Amino acid sequence: MRPIDARQSPIQVPFFRPSISEAEIEEVVSCLRSGWLTTGPRTKRFESEFARQVGGMYAVAVNSCTAALHLAVEALGLGPCQAVLVPTMTFAATAEVVRYQNAVPLLVDCDPVTLNMDIEDAARKIEQLRAGNTPLDPSLRVVGIIPVHVGGLMMDMDRVQAFAAERGLWVVEDAAHSFPAAYRARGQRSVVRGQRSVVRGQWSEVRGQWSEVSKNVQTANPKSQVPNHQISNPQSPIPNPSACWRRCGENTAAVSCFSFYANKTMTTGEGGMAVTDDEQLAARMRQMSLHGLSRDAWKRFAGNHAWDYKIVAPGYKYNMTDIAAAIGLHQLARAEENRLERQSIARFFREELAEIDQIELPPDPPDRVHSWHLFPIRLRLDRLSIKRNAFIERLRELGVGCSVHWRPLHLHPYYEETFGWRVEHLPVASAEWPRLVSLPLFPGMREEEYRHVADTIRQLCQRNST
Ligand SMILES: Cc1ncc(COP(=O)(O)O)c(C=O)c1O
Protein backbone atom coordinates (compact mmCIF):
# COMPACT_ATOMS: atom_id res chain seq x y z
CA MET A 1 0.00 0.00 0.00
CA ARG A 2 1.47 3.35 -1.11
CA PRO A 3 1.17 6.34 1.25
CA ILE A 4 -1.56 8.64 0.02
CA ASP A 5 -0.72 12.31 -0.41
CA ALA A 6 -3.26 15.03 -1.17
CA ARG A 7 -1.09 16.53 -3.93
CA GLN A 8 -0.65 13.16 -5.62
CA SER A 9 -4.06 11.60 -5.08
CA PRO A 10 -4.94 10.62 -8.64
CA ILE A 11 -8.33 9.26 -7.67
CA GLN A 12 -11.31 11.39 -6.76
CA VAL A 13 -14.16 9.28 -5.38
CA PRO A 14 -17.44 11.21 -5.20
CA PHE A 15 -19.85 10.45 -2.36
CA PHE A 16 -22.33 9.21 -4.98
CA ARG A 17 -22.53 8.75 -8.73
CA PRO A 18 -25.90 7.74 -10.26
CA SER A 19 -25.97 4.54 -12.30
CA ILE A 20 -27.95 5.35 -15.47
CA SER A 21 -27.93 2.92 -18.39
CA GLU A 22 -28.79 3.40 -22.06
CA ALA A 23 -32.15 1.72 -21.35
CA GLU A 24 -33.24 4.64 -19.11
CA ILE A 25 -32.03 7.18 -21.68
CA GLU A 26 -33.87 5.46 -24.53
CA GLU A 27 -37.06 5.13 -22.48
CA VAL A 28 -37.00 8.86 -21.63
CA VAL A 29 -36.52 9.69 -25.31
CA SER A 30 -39.46 7.41 -26.25
CA CYS A 31 -41.56 9.08 -23.58
CA LEU A 32 -40.71 12.53 -24.96
CA ARG A 33 -41.53 11.36 -28.49
CA SER A 34 -44.81 9.78 -27.34
CA GLY A 35 -46.37 13.15 -26.61
CA TRP A 36 -47.46 12.09 -23.08
CA LEU A 37 -45.17 13.62 -20.46
CA THR A 38 -47.16 13.79 -17.22
CA THR A 39 -48.75 10.92 -15.24
CA GLY A 40 -49.78 8.32 -17.79
CA PRO A 41 -49.12 4.81 -19.06
CA ARG A 42 -45.49 4.62 -17.91
CA THR A 43 -46.40 5.75 -14.39
CA LYS A 44 -49.19 3.15 -14.23
CA ARG A 45 -46.79 0.41 -15.34
CA PHE A 46 -44.13 1.60 -12.89
CA GLU A 47 -46.68 1.49 -10.05
CA SER A 48 -47.77 -2.06 -10.77
CA GLU A 49 -44.23 -3.37 -11.30
CA PHE A 50 -43.00 -1.69 -8.12
CA ALA A 51 -45.92 -3.11 -6.09
CA ARG A 52 -45.18 -6.57 -7.46
CA GLN A 53 -41.47 -6.28 -6.68
CA VAL A 54 -42.00 -5.32 -3.02
CA GLY A 55 -45.00 -7.63 -2.58
CA GLY A 56 -47.54 -4.89 -1.82
CA MET A 57 -51.05 -4.56 -3.22
CA TYR A 58 -51.38 -0.90 -4.20
CA ALA A 59 -48.68 1.59 -5.18
CA VAL A 60 -49.17 5.33 -5.71
CA ALA A 61 -46.31 7.04 -7.57
CA VAL A 62 -45.53 10.58 -6.44
CA ASN A 63 -42.83 13.19 -6.88
CA SER A 64 -40.93 12.46 -3.61
CA CYS A 65 -40.85 10.26 -0.54
CA THR A 66 -41.79 13.37 1.43
CA ALA A 67 -45.00 13.58 -0.63
CA ALA A 68 -45.68 9.87 0.00
CA LEU A 69 -45.20 10.35 3.76
CA HIS A 70 -47.48 13.37 3.75
CA LEU A 71 -50.21 11.59 1.80
CA ALA A 72 -49.96 8.62 4.17
CA VAL A 73 -50.40 10.60 7.39
CA GLU A 74 -53.16 12.70 5.80
CA ALA A 75 -55.03 9.58 4.66
CA LEU A 76 -54.74 8.17 8.19
CA GLY A 77 -56.44 11.31 9.52
CA LEU A 78 -53.54 12.86 11.43
CA GLY A 79 -54.49 16.25 12.87
CA PRO A 80 -54.09 18.81 15.68
CA CYS A 81 -53.73 17.70 19.33
CA GLN A 82 -52.10 14.47 18.14
CA ALA A 83 -48.50 13.26 18.41
CA VAL A 84 -46.52 10.76 16.35
CA LEU A 85 -43.44 8.78 17.45
CA VAL A 86 -40.60 9.81 15.11
CA PRO A 87 -36.91 8.88 15.47
CA THR A 88 -34.65 11.84 16.13
CA MET A 89 -32.02 10.12 13.96
CA THR A 90 -33.60 10.84 10.58
CA PHE A 91 -33.90 13.30 7.74
CA ALA A 92 -36.11 16.42 7.94
CA ALA A 93 -38.94 14.83 5.91
CA THR A 94 -39.96 12.18 8.48
CA ALA A 95 -40.98 14.78 11.05
CA GLU A 96 -42.00 17.71 8.84
CA VAL A 97 -44.97 15.80 7.39
CA VAL A 98 -46.33 15.49 10.94
CA ARG A 99 -46.06 19.27 11.25
CA TYR A 100 -47.84 19.75 7.87
CA GLN A 101 -50.90 18.22 9.59
CA ASN A 102 -50.49 20.45 12.67
CA ALA A 103 -49.57 17.45 14.78
CA VAL A 104 -46.39 17.11 16.87
CA PRO A 105 -43.45 14.70 16.49
CA LEU A 106 -42.65 12.90 19.77
CA LEU A 107 -38.94 12.32 19.24
CA VAL A 108 -37.45 8.92 20.10
CA ASP A 109 -33.80 8.01 20.69
CA CYS A 110 -31.86 5.54 18.53
CA ASP A 111 -30.47 2.09 19.14
CA PRO A 112 -26.69 2.45 19.64
CA VAL A 113 -25.87 -0.49 17.31
CA THR A 114 -28.24 -0.02 14.35
CA LEU A 115 -29.04 3.71 14.73
CA ASN A 116 -32.69 2.75 14.09
CA MET A 117 -35.45 3.87 16.44
CA ASP A 118 -35.13 2.34 19.94
CA ILE A 119 -38.53 0.75 20.59
CA GLU A 120 -37.92 0.66 24.34
CA ASP A 121 -37.32 4.39 24.29
CA ALA A 122 -40.52 4.81 22.24
CA ALA A 123 -42.45 3.12 25.09
CA ARG A 124 -40.63 5.30 27.61
CA LYS A 125 -41.37 8.49 25.66
CA ILE A 126 -45.12 7.75 25.70
CA GLU A 127 -44.98 7.27 29.49
CA GLN A 128 -42.88 10.40 29.93
CA LEU A 129 -45.29 12.42 27.76
CA ARG A 130 -48.24 11.35 29.93
CA ALA A 131 -46.31 12.14 33.11
CA GLY A 132 -45.35 15.60 31.84
CA ASN A 133 -41.68 14.64 31.61
CA THR A 134 -41.06 15.64 28.00
CA PRO A 135 -40.97 19.20 26.65
CA LEU A 136 -44.32 18.54 24.87
CA ASP A 137 -47.90 19.23 25.98
CA PRO A 138 -48.96 16.13 28.02
CA SER A 139 -52.50 16.32 26.64
CA LEU A 140 -51.30 15.31 23.15
CA ARG A 141 -52.68 11.94 22.05
CA VAL A 142 -50.09 9.60 20.50
CA VAL A 143 -51.70 8.10 17.38
CA GLY A 144 -48.91 6.72 15.20
CA ILE A 145 -45.30 5.73 14.72
CA ILE A 146 -42.97 6.35 11.73
CA PRO A 147 -39.98 3.98 11.85
CA VAL A 148 -37.02 4.66 9.53
CA HIS A 149 -34.71 1.88 8.30
CA VAL A 150 -31.47 3.84 8.58
CA GLY A 151 -29.13 3.21 5.67
CA GLY A 152 -31.30 0.29 4.52
CA LEU A 153 -30.98 -1.96 7.59
CA MET A 154 -34.59 -2.86 8.41
CA MET A 155 -36.08 -2.65 11.86
CA ASP A 156 -37.81 -5.77 13.16
CA MET A 157 -41.25 -4.83 11.85
CA ASP A 158 -42.93 -7.71 13.75
CA ARG A 159 -41.82 -5.98 16.91
CA VAL A 160 -42.84 -2.52 15.70
CA GLN A 161 -46.28 -3.80 14.69
CA ALA A 162 -46.79 -5.61 18.02
CA PHE A 163 -45.76 -2.44 19.87
CA ALA A 164 -48.17 -0.35 17.76
CA ALA A 165 -51.06 -2.82 18.03
CA GLU A 166 -50.80 -2.88 21.85
CA ARG A 167 -51.18 0.89 21.91
CA GLY A 168 -53.67 1.32 19.05
CA LEU A 169 -51.17 3.19 16.86
CA TRP A 170 -50.92 3.19 13.08
CA VAL A 171 -47.54 2.48 11.45
CA VAL A 172 -46.22 4.44 8.47
CA GLU A 173 -42.83 3.26 7.34
CA ASP A 174 -40.21 5.74 6.09
CA ALA A 175 -38.62 3.34 3.62
CA ALA A 176 -36.57 6.03 1.83
CA HIS A 177 -33.41 3.91 2.24
CA SER A 178 -34.79 0.40 2.18
CA PHE A 179 -35.50 -0.72 -1.34
CA PRO A 180 -34.79 -3.53 -1.84
CA ALA A 181 -34.53 -4.80 1.74
CA ALA A 182 -36.06 -7.56 3.87
CA TYR A 183 -35.99 -9.01 7.36
CA ARG A 184 -36.58 -12.49 8.69
CA ALA A 185 -40.04 -12.40 10.20
CA ARG A 186 -41.22 -14.70 12.96
CA GLY A 187 -44.73 -15.75 12.05
CA GLN A 188 -47.53 -15.94 9.57
CA ARG A 189 -49.04 -12.67 8.50
CA SER A 190 -52.67 -12.02 7.80
CA VAL A 191 -54.32 -9.80 5.26
CA VAL A 192 -56.82 -7.41 6.71
CA ARG A 193 -58.63 -6.34 3.58
CA GLY A 194 -58.84 -7.08 -0.11
CA GLN A 195 -57.59 -9.58 -2.64
CA ARG A 196 -53.91 -10.14 -2.52
CA SER A 197 -51.49 -11.02 -5.25
CA VAL A 198 -48.78 -13.08 -3.60
CA VAL A 199 -45.29 -13.20 -4.96
CA ARG A 200 -43.32 -16.06 -3.52
CA GLY A 201 -39.60 -15.71 -3.49
CA GLN A 202 -36.49 -17.45 -2.43
CA TRP A 203 -32.89 -16.61 -1.80
CA SER A 204 -30.30 -18.08 -4.09
CA GLU A 205 -27.69 -19.72 -1.87
CA VAL A 206 -24.96 -18.93 -4.35
CA ARG A 207 -25.54 -15.21 -4.85
CA GLY A 208 -27.63 -14.22 -1.83
CA GLN A 209 -30.12 -12.95 -4.38
CA TRP A 210 -33.88 -12.66 -4.24
CA SER A 211 -35.73 -14.42 -7.03
CA GLU A 212 -39.42 -14.97 -7.55
CA VAL A 213 -40.63 -18.53 -7.87
CA SER A 214 -44.32 -17.99 -8.40
CA LYS A 215 -46.48 -14.98 -9.14
CA ASN A 216 -50.00 -13.73 -8.84
CA VAL A 217 -51.29 -16.33 -6.42
CA GLN A 218 -54.72 -15.01 -5.46
CA THR A 219 -55.82 -15.70 -1.92
CA ALA A 220 -59.14 -17.51 -2.00
CA ASN A 221 -60.37 -15.75 1.09
CA PRO A 222 -58.85 -12.31 1.59
CA LYS A 223 -59.16 -12.62 5.34
CA SER A 224 -57.35 -15.94 5.43
CA GLN A 225 -53.67 -16.31 6.23
CA VAL A 226 -51.37 -15.69 3.31
CA PRO A 227 -48.80 -18.44 2.79
CA ASN A 228 -45.37 -17.58 4.08
CA HIS A 229 -42.53 -16.98 1.72
CA GLN A 230 -40.59 -20.18 1.94
CA ILE A 231 -37.12 -18.83 1.61
CA SER A 232 -33.77 -20.25 2.53
CA ASN A 233 -31.38 -18.31 4.75
CA PRO A 234 -29.12 -16.28 2.44
CA GLN A 235 -26.17 -16.54 4.83
CA SER A 236 -26.46 -20.13 5.89
CA PRO A 237 -25.01 -23.09 4.00
CA ILE A 238 -28.03 -25.09 5.19
CA PRO A 239 -31.29 -24.07 3.54
CA ASN A 240 -33.82 -23.16 6.17
CA PRO A 241 -37.26 -23.79 4.71
CA SER A 242 -39.04 -22.61 7.85
CA ALA A 243 -37.52 -19.14 7.66
CA CYS A 244 -40.03 -16.50 6.65
CA TRP A 245 -38.62 -13.41 5.01
CA ARG A 246 -40.64 -10.28 4.54
CA ARG A 247 -39.71 -7.55 2.09
CA CYS A 248 -39.96 -3.87 2.97
CA GLY A 249 -43.37 -2.86 1.60
CA GLU A 250 -44.86 -6.34 1.92
CA ASN A 251 -47.56 -5.29 4.37
CA THR A 252 -44.79 -4.15 6.73
CA ALA A 253 -46.77 -0.99 7.59
CA ALA A 254 -50.14 0.63 6.85
CA VAL A 255 -48.19 2.61 4.24
CA SER A 256 -44.54 2.15 3.18
CA CYS A 257 -42.97 5.24 1.62
CA PHE A 258 -40.00 4.90 -0.75
CA SER A 259 -37.67 7.55 -2.20
CA PHE A 260 -36.29 7.78 -5.72
CA TYR A 261 -34.22 10.90 -5.04
CA ALA A 262 -31.07 11.21 -7.18
CA ASN A 263 -28.73 9.45 -4.71
CA LYS A 264 -31.09 6.73 -3.47
CA THR A 265 -30.82 2.99 -4.22
CA MET A 266 -32.92 3.57 -7.31
CA THR A 267 -33.80 6.93 -8.83
CA THR A 268 -36.25 8.76 -11.01
CA GLY A 269 -34.35 12.05 -10.52
CA GLU A 270 -36.92 13.05 -7.89
CA GLY A 271 -39.71 10.68 -6.98
CA GLY A 272 -41.37 8.46 -4.42
CA MET A 273 -43.88 5.66 -3.96
CA ALA A 274 -46.54 4.99 -1.32
CA VAL A 275 -47.29 1.25 -1.02
CA THR A 276 -50.22 -0.13 0.93
CA ASP A 277 -52.46 -3.19 1.18
CA ASP A 278 -55.39 -0.98 2.15
CA GLU A 279 -57.65 -0.10 -0.76
CA GLN A 280 -59.22 2.92 0.96
CA LEU A 281 -55.87 4.42 1.97
CA ALA A 282 -54.62 3.89 -1.60
CA ALA A 283 -57.68 5.63 -3.05
CA ARG A 284 -57.38 8.61 -0.70
CA MET A 285 -53.63 8.99 -1.35
CA ARG A 286 -54.17 8.79 -5.12
CA GLN A 287 -56.88 11.42 -5.02
CA MET A 288 -54.96 13.79 -2.75
CA SER A 289 -51.80 13.41 -4.87
CA LEU A 290 -53.61 15.30 -7.65
CA HIS A 291 -55.57 18.26 -6.22
CA GLY A 292 -58.26 16.03 -4.70
CA LEU A 293 -59.77 15.48 -8.15
CA SER A 294 -62.24 12.74 -8.87
CA ARG A 295 -60.16 11.45 -11.84
CA ASP A 296 -56.53 11.85 -12.87
CA ALA A 297 -55.18 13.47 -16.05
CA TRP A 298 -54.59 10.17 -17.85
CA LYS A 299 -58.17 9.07 -17.27
CA ARG A 300 -59.54 12.51 -18.21
CA PHE A 301 -57.77 12.88 -21.53
CA ALA A 302 -57.16 9.30 -22.59
CA GLY A 303 -60.71 8.17 -21.88
CA ASN A 304 -63.86 8.52 -23.98
CA HIS A 305 -64.54 12.30 -23.83
CA ALA A 306 -64.03 11.93 -20.10
CA TRP A 307 -63.00 15.56 -19.68
CA ASP A 308 -65.08 16.26 -16.60
CA TYR A 309 -63.86 15.99 -13.01
CA LYS A 310 -64.94 17.09 -9.58
CA ILE A 311 -62.87 18.53 -6.73
CA VAL A 312 -63.71 16.40 -3.71
CA ALA A 313 -60.98 17.68 -1.33
CA PRO A 314 -58.28 20.39 -1.32
CA GLY A 315 -55.48 18.07 -2.46
CA TYR A 316 -51.84 18.54 -3.43
CA LYS A 317 -49.75 18.45 -6.61
CA TYR A 318 -47.65 15.38 -5.88
CA ASN A 319 -48.14 13.20 -8.98
CA MET A 320 -45.20 11.54 -10.76
CA THR A 321 -44.47 12.40 -14.41
CA ASP A 322 -44.13 9.75 -17.11
CA ILE A 323 -40.62 11.11 -17.80
CA ALA A 324 -39.63 10.15 -14.23
CA ALA A 325 -41.42 6.78 -14.48
CA ALA A 326 -39.50 6.07 -17.73
CA ILE A 327 -36.27 6.22 -15.69
CA GLY A 328 -37.84 4.28 -12.82
CA LEU A 329 -38.96 1.32 -14.93
CA HIS A 330 -35.38 0.47 -15.90
CA GLN A 331 -33.89 1.32 -12.51
CA LEU A 332 -36.42 -1.07 -11.01
CA ALA A 333 -35.40 -3.85 -13.37
CA ARG A 334 -31.77 -3.51 -12.17
CA ALA A 335 -32.54 -2.91 -8.49
CA GLU A 336 -31.48 -6.32 -7.18
CA GLU A 337 -28.38 -6.42 -9.38
CA ASN A 338 -27.37 -2.99 -8.04
CA ARG A 339 -28.08 -4.09 -4.45
CA LEU A 340 -25.80 -7.08 -4.91
CA GLU A 341 -23.05 -4.78 -6.15
CA ARG A 342 -23.46 -2.48 -3.14
CA GLN A 343 -23.51 -5.55 -0.87
CA SER A 344 -20.21 -6.82 -2.22
CA ILE A 345 -18.56 -3.39 -1.82
CA ALA A 346 -19.98 -3.11 1.72
CA ARG A 347 -18.55 -6.55 2.55
CA PHE A 348 -15.19 -5.50 1.09
CA PHE A 349 -15.22 -2.46 3.41
CA ARG A 350 -16.23 -4.62 6.38
CA GLU A 351 -13.28 -6.96 5.75
CA GLU A 352 -10.69 -4.32 4.84
CA LEU A 353 -11.55 -1.99 7.72
CA ALA A 354 -12.20 -4.65 10.38
CA GLU A 355 -8.81 -4.35 12.10
CA ILE A 356 -8.76 -0.57 12.41
CA ASP A 357 -9.02 0.32 16.10
CA GLN A 358 -10.09 3.90 15.56
CA ILE A 359 -13.40 3.13 13.86
CA GLU A 360 -16.54 1.02 14.27
CA LEU A 361 -18.31 -0.55 11.29
CA PRO A 362 -22.03 -0.83 10.52
CA PRO A 363 -23.61 -4.20 11.40
CA ASP A 364 -24.55 -6.80 8.74
CA PRO A 365 -26.83 -9.21 10.63
CA PRO A 366 -27.78 -12.55 9.01
CA ASP A 367 -31.51 -11.96 9.55
CA ARG A 368 -31.56 -8.91 7.30
CA VAL A 369 -31.29 -8.30 3.57
CA HIS A 370 -29.55 -4.92 3.70
CA SER A 371 -30.12 -2.45 0.87
CA TRP A 372 -26.72 -0.87 1.71
CA HIS A 373 -27.91 2.62 0.77
CA LEU A 374 -25.39 3.94 3.31
CA PHE A 375 -22.18 2.69 4.90
CA PRO A 376 -21.93 4.76 8.09
CA ILE A 377 -18.76 4.23 10.10
CA ARG A 378 -18.29 5.66 13.59
CA LEU A 379 -15.06 7.26 14.78
CA ARG A 380 -13.65 6.29 18.16
CA LEU A 381 -12.86 9.85 19.07
CA ASP A 382 -10.94 8.78 22.21
CA ARG A 383 -8.42 7.01 19.94
CA LEU A 384 -8.06 9.82 17.40
CA SER A 385 -6.38 13.21 17.61
CA ILE A 386 -8.83 14.80 15.17
CA LYS A 387 -12.55 15.35 15.36
CA ARG A 388 -15.17 14.17 12.85
CA ASN A 389 -15.42 17.37 10.78
CA ALA A 390 -11.63 17.57 10.35
CA PHE A 391 -11.59 13.85 9.50
CA ILE A 392 -14.13 14.44 6.70
CA GLU A 393 -12.19 17.47 5.48
CA ARG A 394 -8.96 15.42 5.31
CA LEU A 395 -10.80 12.67 3.41
CA ARG A 396 -12.06 15.25 0.94
CA GLU A 397 -8.51 16.57 0.39
CA LEU A 398 -7.40 12.98 -0.23
CA GLY A 399 -10.06 12.42 -2.87
CA VAL A 400 -12.80 10.72 -0.83
CA GLY A 401 -16.23 12.38 -0.71
CA CYS A 402 -18.18 11.63 2.51
CA SER A 403 -21.36 12.75 4.21
CA VAL A 404 -23.08 12.53 7.62
CA HIS A 405 -26.47 10.89 8.31
CA TRP A 406 -27.55 12.86 10.29
CA ARG A 407 -27.51 15.74 12.74
CA PRO A 408 -30.42 14.43 14.88
CA LEU A 409 -33.66 16.41 14.66
CA HIS A 410 -33.53 17.57 18.31
CA LEU A 411 -30.25 19.37 17.57
CA HIS A 412 -31.79 21.52 14.80
CA PRO A 413 -32.94 25.05 15.73
CA TYR A 414 -36.57 24.47 14.67
CA TYR A 415 -37.09 21.48 17.00
CA GLU A 416 -34.98 22.97 19.81
CA GLU A 417 -36.71 26.34 19.75
CA THR A 418 -40.30 25.30 18.93
CA PHE A 419 -40.56 22.30 21.26
CA GLY A 420 -37.65 22.65 23.70
CA TRP A 421 -35.88 19.37 22.91
CA ARG A 422 -32.40 19.14 24.48
CA VAL A 423 -29.34 16.87 24.29
CA GLU A 424 -30.30 15.09 27.52
CA HIS A 425 -33.74 14.03 26.21
CA LEU A 426 -32.11 11.87 23.49
CA PRO A 427 -28.69 10.94 24.86
CA VAL A 428 -27.74 8.10 22.47
CA ALA A 429 -28.31 10.07 19.25
CA SER A 430 -26.63 13.10 20.85
CA ALA A 431 -23.52 11.01 21.57
CA GLU A 432 -23.43 9.15 18.25
CA TRP A 433 -23.85 11.95 15.76
CA PRO A 434 -20.44 13.65 16.35
CA ARG A 435 -18.77 10.32 15.40
CA LEU A 436 -20.74 9.53 12.22
CA VAL A 437 -19.17 9.45 8.76
CA SER A 438 -20.95 7.91 5.73
CA LEU A 439 -18.49 6.49 3.19
CA PRO A 440 -19.13 6.48 -0.57
CA LEU A 441 -20.97 3.36 -1.72
CA PHE A 442 -22.75 3.06 -5.07
CA PRO A 443 -23.12 0.60 -7.94
CA GLY A 444 -20.59 1.19 -10.65
CA MET A 445 -17.90 2.08 -8.07
CA ARG A 446 -14.63 0.90 -9.59
CA GLU A 447 -12.27 -1.39 -7.69
CA GLU A 448 -9.56 1.30 -7.61
CA GLU A 449 -12.17 3.63 -6.09
CA TYR A 450 -13.27 1.43 -3.20
CA ARG A 451 -9.68 0.35 -2.56
CA HIS A 452 -8.71 4.04 -2.44
CA VAL A 453 -11.48 4.68 0.12
CA ALA A 454 -10.30 1.82 2.36
CA ASP A 455 -6.58 2.72 2.05
CA THR A 456 -7.28 6.39 2.79
CA ILE A 457 -9.35 5.59 5.90
CA ARG A 458 -6.61 3.25 7.16
CA GLN A 459 -3.82 5.77 6.64
CA LEU A 460 -5.79 8.67 8.10
CA CYS A 461 -6.52 6.61 11.22
CA GLN A 462 -2.85 5.56 11.56
CA ARG A 463 -1.59 9.13 11.15
CA ASN A 464 -4.03 10.53 13.67
CA SER A 465 -4.08 7.76 16.23
CA THR A 466 -3.49 8.76 19.87
C1 LIG B 1 -34.91 8.89 5.86
C2 LIG B 1 -35.41 9.77 4.76
N1 LIG B 1 -36.73 10.00 4.67
C3 LIG B 1 -37.26 10.77 3.69
C4 LIG B 1 -36.45 11.36 2.77
C5 LIG B 1 -37.06 12.25 1.74
O1 LIG B 1 -36.97 11.70 0.46
P1 LIG B 1 -37.37 12.58 -0.81
O2 LIG B 1 -36.19 13.46 -1.14
O3 LIG B 1 -37.64 11.59 -1.90
O4 LIG B 1 -38.55 13.37 -0.43
C6 LIG B 1 -35.06 11.17 2.81
C7 LIG B 1 -34.19 11.79 1.81
O5 LIG B 1 -33.00 11.83 1.88
C8 LIG B 1 -34.53 10.35 3.84
O6 LIG B 1 -33.21 10.14 3.95
The ligand as an SDF file (V2000), in Angstrom:
LIG
                    3D

 16 16  0  0  0  0  0  0  0  0999 V2000
  -34.9090    8.8890    5.8580 C   0  0  0  0  0  0  0  0  0  0  0  0
  -35.4080    9.7740    4.7630 C   0  0  0  0  0  0  0  0  0  0  0  0
  -36.7280    9.9980    4.6740 N   0  0  0  0  0  0  0  0  0  0  0  0
  -37.2550   10.7670    3.6930 C   0  0  0  0  0  0  0  0  0  0  0  0
  -36.4490   11.3620    2.7680 C   0  0  0  0  0  0  0  0  0  0  0  0
  -37.0630   12.2460    1.7370 C   0  0  0  0  0  0  0  0  0  0  0  0
  -36.9650   11.7030    0.4560 O   0  0  0  0  0  0  0  0  0  0  0  0
  -37.3720   12.5800   -0.8100 P   0  0  0  0  0  0  0  0  0  0  0  0
  -36.1860   13.4560   -1.1390 O   0  0  0  0  0  0  0  0  0  0  0  0
  -37.6410   11.5870   -1.8960 O   0  0  0  0  0  0  0  0  0  0  0  0
  -38.5490   13.3690   -0.4310 O   0  0  0  0  0  0  0  0  0  0  0  0
  -35.0590   11.1660    2.8130 C   0  0  0  0  0  0  0  0  0  0  0  0
  -34.1880   11.7950    1.8140 C   0  0  0  0  0  0  0  0  0  0  0  0
  -32.9970   11.8300    1.8780 O   0  0  0  0  0  0  0  0  0  0  0  0
  -34.5270   10.3550    3.8370 C   0  0  0  0  0  0  0  0  0  0  0  0
  -33.2060   10.1370    3.9550 O   0  0  0  0  0  0  0  0  0  0  0  0
  1  2  1  0
  2  3  1  0
  2 15  2  0
  3  4  2  0
  4  5  1  0
  5  6  1  0
  5 12  2  0
  6  7  1  0
  7  8  1  0
  8  9  2  0
  8 10  1  0
  8 11  1  0
 12 13  1  0
 12 15  1  0
 13 14  2  0
 15 16  1  0
M  END
$$$$
